[in-house]
């Protein structure tokens, strides 16, 4: 009798473990980050970047979730748009964080070209059945206030019209802080990465 009870207990325990594992697998999400140097941890150790910090956070708070960093320093919206279909097919992402456009603006690309590329990427993500977190970018006003304002506004407009989860600006509140920014005044230091993550999580967390 004891032997049968033991066997039944083992079967039930195995079934419960399998059910829990299946439930975890069903709820686990893949977050694909497609960005430029801000997300590629330019100038600092890659494991100190905000994307690596996100992966560590999710490992604790959302076991089973996967973070894929497909960011490249110097990336433009042209390059990201060309890479996106293959990245979506390879990683089967549930959520795509788009952090792009800064390099376009620094090179003076037309606003409508940047907008068209971002809209094309959001359409591809939606077609793949994934959700978008759009990260807004800004540039210093010395590039011309008219261009800088239009650049900032394009993200707000796309996010509003397409009902996207939106991060207004990941360097908000410290973009001019020398402790938080590298000597070039463009790239954040390791000390700033937690703040970037906090800004991103405001938009990302509800989707997890």
C-alpha positions as CSV (number, residue, x, y, z in Angstrom):
1,X,0.0,0.0,0.0
2,X,2.8,2.4,1.0
3,X,4.5,1.6,-2.4
4,X,1.3,2.6,-4.3
5,X,1.0,5.8,-2.3
6,X,4.6,6.7,-3.0
7,X,4.1,6.0,-6.7
8,X,0.9,8.1,-6.9
9,X,2.7,10.9,-5.1
10,X,5.6,10.8,-7.6
11,X,3.1,10.9,-10.5
12,X,1.2,13.8,-9.0
13,X,4.3,15.8,-8.3
14,X,5.6,15.2,-11.8
15,X,2.3,16.3,-13.3
16,X,2.3,19.5,-11.2
17,X,5.9,20.3,-12.1
18,X,5.1,19.8,-15.8
19,X,2.0,21.9,-15.6
20,X,3.9,24.7,-13.9
21,X,6.7,24.5,-16.4
22,X,4.2,24.6,-19.3
23,X,2.5,27.7,-17.7
24,X,5.8,29.4,-17.3
25,X,6.7,28.7,-20.9
26,X,3.3,30.0,-22.1
27,X,3.7,33.2,-20.2
28,X,7.4,33.8,-20.9
29,X,8.1,36.7,-23.2
30,X,11.0,37.6,-25.5
31,X,12.0,41.3,-25.5
32,X,14.0,42.4,-28.5
33,X,15.8,45.7,-28.1
34,X,16.7,47.3,-31.5
35,X,18.7,50.4,-30.9
36,X,21.9,52.4,-31.4
37,X,24.8,53.2,-29.1
38,X,22.5,54.2,-26.2
39,X,21.3,50.6,-26.0
40,X,24.6,49.1,-27.2
41,X,26.4,50.4,-24.0
42,X,28.9,52.5,-26.0
43,X,31.9,53.5,-24.0
44,X,31.1,51.3,-21.0
45,X,31.1,47.6,-20.2
46,X,28.2,45.9,-22.1
47,X,27.0,44.1,-19.0
48,X,26.7,47.5,-17.3
49,X,24.3,48.8,-19.9
50,X,20.6,49.4,-19.3
51,X,19.7,46.4,-21.5
52,X,21.8,44.0,-19.5
53,X,20.3,45.5,-16.3
54,X,16.9,44.9,-17.8
55,X,17.8,41.2,-18.4
56,X,19.0,40.9,-14.8
57,X,15.8,42.5,-13.5
58,X,13.5,40.2,-15.5
59,X,15.5,37.1,-14.5
60,X,14.3,37.9,-10.9
61,X,10.9,39.4,-11.5
62,X,9.8,37.5,-14.6
63,X,11.6,34.2,-14.7
64,X,11.6,32.7,-18.2
65,X,11.5,36.1,-20.0
66,X,14.4,36.6,-22.5
67,X,16.0,39.9,-23.5
68,X,17.8,40.0,-26.8
69,X,20.0,43.1,-27.5
70,X,20.2,43.6,-31.2
71,X,21.6,47.2,-30.8
72,X,24.5,48.5,-32.8
73,X,26.5,51.7,-32.1
74,X,26.0,54.1,-35.0
75,X,22.8,52.5,-36.1
76,X,20.3,54.6,-38.1
77,X,16.7,54.0,-38.8
78,X,17.6,52.9,-42.4
79,X,19.9,50.2,-41.1
80,X,17.5,49.1,-38.3
81,X,14.6,48.8,-40.8
82,X,16.7,46.6,-43.1
83,X,17.7,44.3,-40.1
84,X,14.3,44.1,-38.4
85,X,12.6,41.4,-40.5
86,X,15.4,38.9,-39.9
87,X,15.6,39.8,-36.2
88,X,11.8,39.2,-35.8
89,X,12.0,35.9,-37.7
90,X,15.0,34.7,-35.6
91,X,13.9,35.7,-32.2
92,X,10.1,35.5,-32.4
93,X,9.8,38.5,-30.2
94,X,6.7,39.4,-28.1
95,X,7.9,43.0,-27.4
96,X,10.2,45.1,-29.5
97,X,11.9,48.2,-28.0
98,X,12.8,50.7,-30.7
99,X,15.5,53.1,-29.6
100,X,16.6,54.8,-32.8
101,X,16.9,58.0,-34.7
102,X,19.5,59.9,-32.8
103,X,22.2,59.2,-35.4
104,X,19.8,60.1,-38.2
105,X,19.2,63.5,-36.6
106,X,22.9,64.1,-35.9
107,X,23.5,63.6,-39.6
108,X,20.7,65.9,-40.5
109,X,18.4,63.4,-42.2
110,X,15.0,64.7,-43.2
111,X,12.4,64.4,-40.4
112,X,10.0,62.7,-42.8
113,X,12.5,60.1,-43.7
114,X,13.1,59.3,-40.0
115,X,9.3,59.2,-39.4
116,X,8.7,56.9,-42.4
117,X,11.3,54.4,-41.2
118,X,10.0,54.3,-37.6
119,X,6.4,53.9,-38.9
120,X,7.6,51.1,-41.2
121,X,9.3,49.3,-38.3
122,X,6.2,49.6,-36.1
123,X,4.1,48.1,-38.9
124,X,6.5,45.2,-39.3
125,X,6.4,44.5,-35.5
126,X,2.6,44.6,-35.5
127,X,2.4,42.3,-38.5
128,X,4.6,39.9,-36.5
129,X,2.2,39.9,-33.7
130,X,4.5,41.8,-31.3
131,X,4.1,45.0,-29.3
132,X,6.2,48.1,-29.6
133,X,7.8,50.2,-27.0
134,X,8.9,53.4,-28.8
135,X,11.8,55.3,-27.2
136,X,11.8,59.0,-28.1
137,X,15.0,60.8,-28.9
138,X,16.1,64.4,-28.6
139,X,19.0,66.4,-29.9
140,X,20.6,69.7,-28.6
141,X,19.0,72.9,-29.8
142,X,22.3,74.0,-31.3
143,X,21.3,71.8,-34.3
144,X,18.6,74.3,-34.9
145,X,15.5,74.7,-32.7
146,X,13.1,74.1,-35.6
147,X,14.7,70.8,-36.5
148,X,15.2,69.7,-32.9
149,X,11.6,70.5,-32.1
150,X,10.3,68.6,-35.1
151,X,12.5,65.7,-34.3
152,X,11.2,65.4,-30.8
153,X,7.6,65.8,-31.9
154,X,7.8,63.0,-34.5
155,X,8.1,60.4,-31.8
156,X,5.3,61.9,-29.7
157,X,3.1,61.9,-32.8
158,X,3.8,58.4,-34.0
159,X,3.3,57.0,-30.4
160,X,0.0,58.9,-30.1
161,X,-1.4,57.9,-33.5
162,X,-0.4,54.3,-33.3
163,X,-1.2,53.9,-29.6
164,X,2.3,52.7,-28.7
165,X,3.9,52.3,-25.3
166,X,6.2,55.4,-25.2
167,X,9.3,56.5,-23.4
168,X,9.5,60.3,-24.0
169,X,13.3,60.5,-23.6
170,X,15.5,58.0,-21.8
171,X,18.1,60.6,-20.8
172,X,15.5,62.8,-19.2
173,X,16.7,64.8,-16.2
174,X,20.4,64.1,-16.7
175,X,21.3,64.8,-20.3
176,X,23.5,67.7,-19.2
177,X,24.9,66.2,-16.0
178,X,28.6,65.6,-16.4
179,X,28.5,62.7,-13.9
180,X,25.9,60.9,-15.9
181,X,27.2,61.7,-19.4
182,X,30.5,60.8,-21.1
183,X,32.9,63.5,-22.2
184,X,31.3,63.6,-25.7
185,X,28.1,64.9,-24.1
186,X,26.0,62.4,-26.0
187,X,26.5,59.0,-24.4
188,X,25.5,58.2,-20.8
189,X,28.0,56.8,-18.3
190,X,27.6,53.5,-16.4
191,X,26.1,55.6,-13.5
192,X,23.2,56.6,-15.7
193,X,22.1,53.2,-16.9
194,X,19.8,52.5,-14.0
195,X,18.0,55.8,-14.6
196,X,17.6,54.8,-18.3
197,X,16.1,51.5,-17.3
198,X,13.7,53.2,-14.9
199,X,12.4,55.4,-17.7
200,X,12.0,52.4,-20.0
201,X,10.3,50.2,-17.5
202,X,7.5,52.8,-17.0
203,X,6.4,51.9,-20.6
204,X,7.6,48.3,-20.7
205,X,6.4,46.9,-17.5
206,X,2.6,46.9,-18.4
207,X,3.4,44.7,-21.4
208,X,5.3,42.0,-19.5
